[in-house]
Amino acid sequence: MLSSVHYFSLLATILLVSVVGVYSLRFVKNSADFAVGGRSMGPAMIAGSLVGAFVGGTSTIGTAQLAYHSGISAIWFTFGAGLACLVLGIWLAKPLREVEVDTIPQFLNTVYGGQITIWAGVYTLIGIFIQIMAQMLALVPLVTSLIPISPALAATLGGCLILIYVIFGGFWGTSLVGMVKLILLYTVLLGAGIFAFLKLGGVAAFHGSLANGPWLNLFPNGRAHNLAEGFSVLVGFISTQTYLQSVFAGKNSRASRGGVFITAGMLPLIGLACTSIGIYMGVNYPGLSPSLALPRFAVLSLPPYLGGVLIATLVISLIITGAGLTLGAATILVQDLGPKIFRLKPSVAAMRVTITLVTLSALGIVLVDTQALILKWAFLSMALRGVTVFVPLVAAIFCKSKVSPQNGVRAVALAPLGAIAWYVVGSPIMDPLYIGLLLSIILLFIPRTLGRKKQQNLQDSDVNQRND
């Protein structure tokens, strides 16, 4: 049970963040402010929005949940994201920011034409929608550890909080609150992870108490499968509207790259902290429900005032990440799919209505199964986004003269279907992520190559006939 000190520190922390969220309202004057912060963000704000959008239920509660029964392999999610930020900062952030668009489909549209917008928008929207569900799932054990209510009511409460935070402040709200969240994460949560690591026995534990059992196996599901999970996060992160929205919001390409590099160093640290906590709870409290590993650690192993702040930080993390993902989904719907399909003009009002519909739809599906494994949904979401966008996006930046609009549309439309079909068949030969990426490469480049060869053969034939 939580003490009065727990509740006091919890409520004080949430109140602080709420004040920052309300303050963000003063910056929202039009749809550009709402979606990309008026393209005026510096590196610190971009890092705040990226950490705010990514470090949520999957990175914290989901990572601790997986570490509770699978050990150190839980780090793949956050390590994959950190590597993605490095790739993004070194090669992709500058050309992405310089185009001055608001969404990934708009960027692809500059190379492949308007037809690609709908296909890219639909698939990336589905991927983000799945990730929103993962955030709501993570809120269930956290809220039920605070208040004696049913999982369904906890999910509903979490969905309402996500809706309230994003619907008013938009990108400014998620960025400013993301900055506060960043400070809380890297003081309280990182400190808690170090504390758990020391309680386990520190480095000596790797040769002692942790040496026996599943705790130190990086590949419990097989090397190929776990590496595919990490790679899916890398390509999925780079292919996600919510994260690239932070890059688009930079005041210039230098600011965008700086914010991405800051984030690259921060994300793996959170994964290590939550993995340490999950392993500690698995070793010392083996009878718990895995999803409760992190909330129970805050109550059982920390002083009440720190435990309350940690729980509040987790609540805020889940809400702001869910809000950032919801904003990304709504931006695609309003700025890409809405004008193309329904002839709707983007506006702040349209964004807020769409945000409400997205949140309520995700909540409705989550209520069907509030006990699903959080990271399972997260990896699936990342893989779907990566298969859809990654190869066409990279090709549009580095070799756009070698791809055609028709092939780009085919790759975005068909590669995800191939990956989904492979997943349904359940073949162990190769992970569906690799199948989807390989199919995307084939569809994007091979038809053009074959077409050039056919054209060359026809020209050679004409020349031979004239010579005869």
N, C-alpha and C positions, 0 to 999 in steps of 0.2 A: 504493500500500500504506500501511496505517496504521503509525505508529511506536509504540514503547512508551509515549511521552508521550500520544499519542492514546488508547491503551487505558486508561492510568492515569486520566486526567481523565474519560473516559467512564464507567468503572466506579465512580469516586468519586461522580460525579453520580447515577448510578442507585442506588447504595447509600444516599445521602442521601434520595432520594425513597422508597425501599423502607422506610426507618425510619419516615417519616411515615405511609406506608400501614399499617404494622403498628400504629402508635400509634392510628390511627383505630378499631381494633377495640374499644377500651375504651368507645366511645360507642354501640355497637350493642347494644341490649338487647331490642328488639322490632321488629315489621315497620314501624312508623311511623318509628323511627330509621333503619331500613335504606332506606326509600323516600324520605322527605322530611326526614331529619335532625331529626325531632321538632319541626319548625316553630320552630326557634330560631336561624336564621341571620341574621347582620347583613349590611350592604351589601357588606363586603369578601369575606365567605365566599360570598355569592351571585355576586359578580363572578368569584371564583375558580372556582366550579362552572360558570358559563356559559362562561368562557374555556376551562376544562378540557374541557368537553363539545364546544365548537364548533371550537376551533383544533386540528385534527388533520391527517390526511393530505391532505384536500382543500384546507385553507387554507394549508398549507405546501408539501409536495412536489407536490401537484396544481396549485397556483397557479404555482410555479416551472416545472413541466413545461409548462403552457400558455403561460407567458410566454416560454419557450425558443424556441417556434416561432410564437407569435402576438403577442408583445409586450405592450403595456400593457393590452390588453383582458382580461388575466387578473385584473384587480382587481375585476371585477363580482361575484364570489362574496363576498368579504369586505365590499365596500362595500354590497351588498344586505343583509348581516347587520347592519352598523352602523346602517343606516337602519331596519331592523326593530326594533332595540333602542330607537331613539328613539320610534317609533310605540308600541311596547309600554310604554315608560316614561311617555309623555305621556297616553295614553288607556286602556290595557288592564290594566296591572299591578295597579292598585288594586282594580278590581272582581273580577279573577281571584283575588287573594289573599284578599279578604274572604269569599269563599264557603267557604273551608277544605275543599277537596277535594284529592285526590292525583293525579288524572289529568284529561286533557281530556275523555274520554267522560263522566266523572262530572260535570264542569261542564255539559256539554251536556244531560245527563240532568235537571238541575234546571229546564230550560226546556222541553225537547222530550219528556221521558219516557224510560222504560227501553229502548224499542225502538231508540233511536238508539245506545245503548252498543255493541252488537255491530258495527253497520256502521262507526261511527267507529273503533272499536278495530281492526277488521280492516284497513281501508285505511291508517290511520296506522302500524300495525304493519308493513305491507309497506314503506311509505316509510322507516321507521327501519331495517328489515332491509337495504334496499338501501344505506343510508348506512354501516352496519356493514361491508358488503362492500367499500365504497370505502376504509375505513380499513385493512382487511386487504390490499387491493391496494397501498396506499401503503407498507405495511411491507415489501413484497417487495424493491424496489430499495434500501431503507435497510439491511435486514438482509444482503442479498447484498453490499453494499459493505463490510460489516464482517467477514463470515465467508464463506469460499468454499464455499457450499452451493447447492443447486438452488433455483429460485423456489418450487417446491412445498413444500420443507422450510422455507423462510423464512416462507411464509404460515402453515404449521402452527405454527411457533415463535411467530409474532406472535399467532395466535389463542389459544394457551396462555397467553401473558403477559396478554392482555386478560382472559381468564377468571380468572386468579389475582388480578388487581388488584380486580376488581369483586365477586367472589364472597365475599370476606371483609369488606371495609369498607362496601360499599353506597354510599349517598349521602355519608356522612361521609368514606369513603375517596376518592371522586372530588372532593369539595370541598377537603379538606385538601391532597391532592396537587395539586389544581388551583391552589391558592395558590402552592405551590412552583413549579409549572410556569409560572404567570403571571410570577413574578419572573425565572425563567430566560429566558422568551421575550422579555421587554421589556428585558433587559440584553444577552444574547448575540445573539439572532436579529435584533432591531432594530438593534443595533450592526453586525452583519454586513451588513444591508441598506444602511445608510448607507455602509459601507465600499465595497460594490459600486457604489453610486450615484456615489461620488466617483471610483472607478476608471474608470467609464464616461466621466467628464469633467464630472460635475455638471450644473448647469442648462445650461451651454454645449453639452452633448451633444445637447440637443433641437434645436439649430440646426446641429449638426455631424454627428458619426458616426451618430446615430440618425435623422437626418432622412430618409435614404434607406433603403428597405426597409419591412418590416411592423411595426416596433417601436412606432410611435406611433399606430397606427390603433385607436381605441376600438371600432370596429364592423367587424371583419374579415369577419363572417358576415352583414352587413347590419344596419342600425340596429334594425329591428323584432325580429330574432332575438336580438341581444345585450341589448337592453333587456328583452326577455321573460325572459332568463336572470337578470338582476339582480332583476327583479320576482318571479320564481319563488322566489328566495332570501328576499326580504322576506316573502311570504305563507307560504312553507314554514317559515321560522324561527318565526313567530308561531303556526304550527299544529303545532309539534313537541312531543311529550310531554317529551322530554329537556330542552329549554330551559325550557318552562313549569314543569317540575318544580322548577327553581331558584326561580321566582317563588312557587310554592306553599310552598316551604320557608322563606320569610322569616318572621321573628318578628312582623312586622306589615307592612302595606301600604307604609309609608314605607321600611322596610328593603328591600323587594322593588324598589320604584321606584329607590332609590339604587343598588342593585347593577346594575340594568339600564342606568342612565345611565352608570355607570362603564364598563361593557362596550361601550356604543355608541361611546365615544371610543377604545377600545383595538383593536377588531377591524380597522378599516380600516388601521391602522398596520402590522399583521402582513401584510396583503395587499400593501401598498406595498413592504415589505421583501423579501418573497419574489418579487414581480414584478421588482424591481431585480436581484436575484440571478439570476433566470431569464434576463433580457435580457443581463446581463453574460456569462453562460455561453454564451448563443446567439451573441453577437458574437465571443467569444474562443475558444470550443471548439465549433465547429459540427458536429463529428462524433459527439457523444455521443448516447446514448439520452436523450430528453427527461426521462424519469422520474428520471434520475440527476443532473440539473442541481444540485439543492440538496445532496445528499450529496457530490458531487464538489467543489463549491465549498468545503465545509467542510474537505476534505482538501487541495485544491490551492492555496487562496487565503488561508487563515488560519494563524496560528501553531499548532503541534500542540496545545498545551494548550487553546486556544480552540476549535479544530476538534473536539477530543474532547468538550468540553462541549456544543457545538452539535449534534453527532450524538446525544449522550445526550438533549438537550432534544427533538430530533425523535422519538426512540424513545419517550420519555415522553409527548409530545404525542399521538402516534398511539395508544398504549396507553390513556391516560386518556380520550381522546375515544371510542375504541371501547368502553371500559368504561362511560362515561356513556350512550352510545346503547344498549348492551346492557341496562343497568339500566332505561332508559325502556321498551324493548320488553318486558322481563320484568314491569315494573309493570303495563302494560296487560294482559298475559296473565293475571297472577295476580289483580289487583284488579278487572278489568272482565270479561274473557272467561271466566276460570276459574269464578267464581261463577255466571255466566249460563248457560254451556254445560255445564260438568262438575260444578257444585255443589261446587266446591272452596273451602275456607276459606283466606284469605290467611295466610301465615306466612313467617318467615325461611327455613325449610327449603324451602318451595314456591318462594320467590324464587330460591334458590340452584340448585335443580334446573332451573328454567326458564331461568335465565341460562346454565347449561351447555348445554342443548338449543339455545338460540338461537345461541350461539357456534359450536357444532359444525355446525349447519345452514348458517350463513353461510360457514364455512370450506369445507364440502363444495362449495358453488357456486363459490367463488373459485378452487378448485383446478382447475376446468374451463378457466379462462382467466386466468392470472396477469399478462397483459400488457395488459389492458383500460385504456382511458383513464379516469383517476380522476375528473376533474371531470364527464365525461359522465354517470356514474352519480350523482354528487352533485346535479347540476341536475335529473335525472329524479326523484330521491328528493324533493327540495324541492317540485317541481311537484305530485307526487302528494299529498303531505301538505297543500299549500296548497289544492288543488282540493277536497279532502275536508272540511276543517275551517274555512277562513278565513271564508267568508261566513256560515255558521251561527253561528260563534263571535262575530263582530262583531255580528250581529243579536241574539244572545242577551244581549249587554251593552247595546246602545243602543236597541233597538226590540223588545223581547221581547213587548210587547203587540200587535204587528202581525204576528206569525208564529204559526203553529199547529204543534203537535207532529207532525201528519201530514205537513205540508209540510217540516218540518225533517228528518224521516226520509227523505223522497223526495230531498231535496237531497243529503244525505250518501250515500245509497245509489246514486243514478243519475248525479250529476255526474262522478265519477271515471270511470265507464264511458264516458260521452260523450267525455271527454278522451282516454282510451285508444284508443277507436275512431277518433277524429280523427288521433291519432298514427300508428296502424297504416295508415290511408289515405294519410297523408303529404301532405296538402294544404298548399300554400304560401300559401294565402289568409290564414290566421291561425294563430298559435301555439296548440297544444293547451291551454296554460295558460289563455289568454283564453277559449277555447271552454268549458272546464270551469267557470271562474268565472262566465261569463255564464249557462250552464245552471243553475248553483247558484242564482243570483239569481232566474232565471225560476221554477224549481221551488219556491223558498222563498216568493216573494211573489205571483206572478201567479195561481196557483189560488185563493188566499184572496180576491184582488181580484175575480176572476171570480165566485167564489161569493157575495160580498156583492152584486154587481150582479144576479146571478140572483135572489137572495133579494129584493132591492129591486123588481125587475121583477114578481115574483110578488105582492108586497104591493100594488104599484100596480094590478096587474090585478084583485086582489080588491076594492080600493077602487072601481075603475071599475065592476065588476059590481054592487056594492051600490048605487052611485049610479044605475045604469040601472034 
